[in-house]
Amino acid sequence: MASSRGQGGIQQLLAAEQEAQLIVNAARNEKLIRLKQAKEEAEKEIAAYRAQMEREFQRKVAESSGDSGANVKRLEKETDARIHHLKAESEKISDGVVQMLLKHVTSVKN
């Protein structure tokens, strides 16, 4: 009798081990399926974000290239204004600079 109880206990343990192995395998498979789904969803989100950024970039490029004539005119005006300002400033101080240079060139130091 003890031997039959021992055999029955061993059989129960083997059956429980097989059942546990099936449960673990099923859980692993479900985990792999969920990981694949998450990866696919992430790739879709990445593709959508990339497409959105590309559209935004193309829009900005189109805006900046469409205004290139206006930007060139604006930059020309700014450049002309700066040149005019520099010429006016140089005219104001040119006499003083010439006098200073003549003073240093004509003075002799020992």
ChimeraX attribute file (.defattr): number of C-alpha atoms within 10 A of each C-alpha:
attribute: neighborCount
match mode: 1-to-1
recipient: residues
	/A:1	6
	/A:2	7
	/A:3	8
	/A:4	9
	/A:5	10
	/A:6	11
	/A:7	12
	/A:8	12
	/A:9	12
	/A:10	12
	/A:11	12
	/A:12	12
	/A:13	12
	/A:14	12
	/A:15	12
	/A:16	12
	/A:17	12
	/A:18	12
	/A:19	12
	/A:20	12
	/A:21	12
	/A:22	12
	/A:23	12
	/A:24	12
	/A:25	12
	/A:26	12
	/A:27	12
	/A:28	12
	/A:29	12
	/A:30	12
	/A:31	12
	/A:32	12
	/A:33	12
	/A:34	12
	/A:35	12
	/A:36	12
	/A:37	12
	/A:38	12
	/A:39	12
	/A:40	12
	/A:41	12
	/A:42	12
	/A:43	12
	/A:44	12
	/A:45	12
	/A:46	12
	/A:47	12
	/A:48	12
	/A:49	12
	/A:50	12
	/A:51	12
	/A:52	12
	/A:53	12
	/A:54	12
	/A:55	12
	/A:56	12
	/A:57	12
	/A:58	12
	/A:59	12
	/A:60	12
	/A:61	11
	/A:62	12
	/A:63	11
	/A:64	13
	/A:65	12
	/A:66	11
	/A:67	10
	/A:68	12
	/A:69	11
	/A:70	12
	/A:71	13
	/A:72	11
	/A:73	11
	/A:74	12
	/A:75	12
	/A:76	12
	/A:77	12
	/A:78	12
	/A:79	12
	/A:80	12
	/A:81	12
	/A:82	12
	/A:83	12
	/A:84	12
	/A:85	12
	/A:86	12
	/A:87	11
	/A:88	12
	/A:89	11
	/A:90	12
	/A:91	11
	/A:92	11
	/A:93	10
	/A:94	12
	/A:95	11
	/A:96	11
	/A:97	12
	/A:98	10
	/A:99	11
	/A:100	11
	/A:101	11
	/A:102	11
	/A:103	11
	/A:104	10
	/A:105	9
	/A:106	8
	/A:107	7
	/A:108	7
	/A:109	5
	/A:110	2
